[in-house]
Amino acid sequence: MRVVPADGIKASLQRKGLLFQDHYRRPSFVQWKNKSSAIRDPERITVTNPANGKQLCTVDAASSEEVEWAVSHAQTTFDSGVWSKASSIHRSSVLSRLADSLQRHIPDMAQIDTLQTGRPIREMNAQMARLPDWLSYYAALLRTNQGFVAPTQGKLLNYIQRVPLGVVAQITPFNHPLFIAIKKIAPALAAGNSVIVKPSELTPISLLEFANLTQEAGLPDGVLTILPGYGHTTGKQLATHSLVRKVDITVRPYSHVLSSAHSGSRLVPRLVGALGAIVGSNLAAFTAELGGKAPILIFDDADIVSAVNGVAFAAFVASGQTCVSGTRIIIQENIYESFMTEFLKKVESITQGMGDPMNERCSMGSIISSHHLNRIDDMVARRQSGTILTGGKRMLGKSLLDHFDFSRGSFYPPTVISDVDVSHELWQEEIFGPVVVVKKFSTESEGIRLANASKYGLGAGVWTQDLSRAHRVGADIDTGLVWVNTHHRNDPSSPWGGTKESGIGRENGVEALEAYSQSKSIIVNVASADESRTDDWFSGEQKRYG
């Protein structure tokens, strides 16, 4: 199979004239400035391909003035009613057209996200194929979701409407650049809000290109704004703005939302909690997904082949850079040896299958940046306990698959570490890389205790053929998501969110649509005029109040 180099893919996209620019200029709203005043040259963000270290493009970062203008413009658009007061049927039609437009651009978008994340093209093709479903789901929900009439006393009709919040801000991470953004954008648009998104400075390209598709779908100007920038400047200003009525943020363990320095994972909940306090002081809503440390419990009656394949996927898809990555593998003692023998064979095959992310046969891609690669390497090197069974060092040689030079990029192999103490960093902190810890357990209660021995509570997996046990253990694991005999299944109709320090609020489903709207109660007196004339409180004859 011939593999087209990354440079060739970029050139091919550019020849189409629609996708992938060498430089993404500041948004057109700079025209609001007084033309006589000096316009500073914008700060430029350099976007790099983490698989080979080459520059992909540069992107203008939004200035403080531009953030202020964007929020003001979004509020003006909201107040105009062009989208906020449009009928549900109209909003549904626009979202459906947007889904169709995105569907046509999936191959290009997949290539863009592979270039900017270093994830294998096979992964991105599979993920992108699902993205239109989120837009289609909320388009359908707008046509089928029903309100209700509240019971009242007397001849009153009390009906409940859902109305949009106003301007909403979304801050999205690098690991699923377009996927997580659309998960947030779809319900927010469906509800009728004006939406401003700050993508990760590491991976803004696909979202900028997606914004161009919204115009041909019929989304009015000012309804969706993409503001590239840094978390500690653009993100913080946007999230704390008094006109913003909801903030929806997904943060990775080393994101710097409130600080210009890269934060350790143990600081993220506190930093985002401080941000939430500011949002709350503005009386705005707040949703935060802060990652996880997913346990996978494998009981002795599990099908070994299925469990090995499932755990490998849970642990190493996206190079372990997912919020529900299976990072704590907890195996019942009777099958520990047999499972580990097969699992390590699987891990070795994944390592040997690594190569150029643009190769359809590539098994696992790169880490997002050299900074994050060093963080993973340092965490493994300074471990307080545990034995490395495989992996554990940065990859520098040539690929066995296609001779791709790993030393040019940020590659780390699938890594398995046994006997890590549950109080130590590798067990407790989100590594956000292809590193798993394994531990054996004897009884069901011990397995559940180990699974819950974490401050995080986003996702978990259970592997067993015992139906009763599956339900019982699933109920006792303290996470917002539990998969049984599978992992990382996701659908727009299924709520997504965590417990404990994994965040607050939910994405997906009716719950997300309602989180981007608020109820409005309209009470109508349906009594005749003759009956209404007797409704005089001050006559002294009324026996009811309310």
Secondary structure, 3 states (H helix, E strand, C coil): CCCCCHHHHHHHHHHCCCCCCCEECCCHHHHHCCCCCCCCCCCEEEEECCCCCCEEEEEECCCHHHHHHHHHHHHHHHHHCCCCCCCHHHHHHHHHHHHHHHHHCHHHHHHHHHHHHCCCHHHHHHHHHHHHHHHHHHHHHHHHCCCEEECCCCCEEEEEEEEECCEEEEECCCCCHHHHHHHHHHHHHHHCCEEEEECCCCCCHHHHHHHHHHHHHCCCCCCEEECCCCHHHHHHHHHCCCCEEEEEEECCCCCCCCCCCCCCCCCHHHHHHHHHHHHHHCCCEEEEECCCCEEEEECCCCCHHHHHHHHHHHHHHHHHCCCCCEEEEEEEHHHHHHHHHHHHHHHHHHHHCCCCCCCCCCCCCCCCCHHHHHHHHHHHHCCCCCEEEECCCCCCCECCCCCCEHHHCCCCCCEEEECCCCCCHHHHCCCCCCEEEEEEECCHHHHHHHHCCCCEECEEEEECCCHHHHHHHHHHCCCCEEEECCCCCCCCCCCECCEECCEECCECHHHHHHHCEEEEEEEEECCCHHHHHCCCHHHCCCCCCC
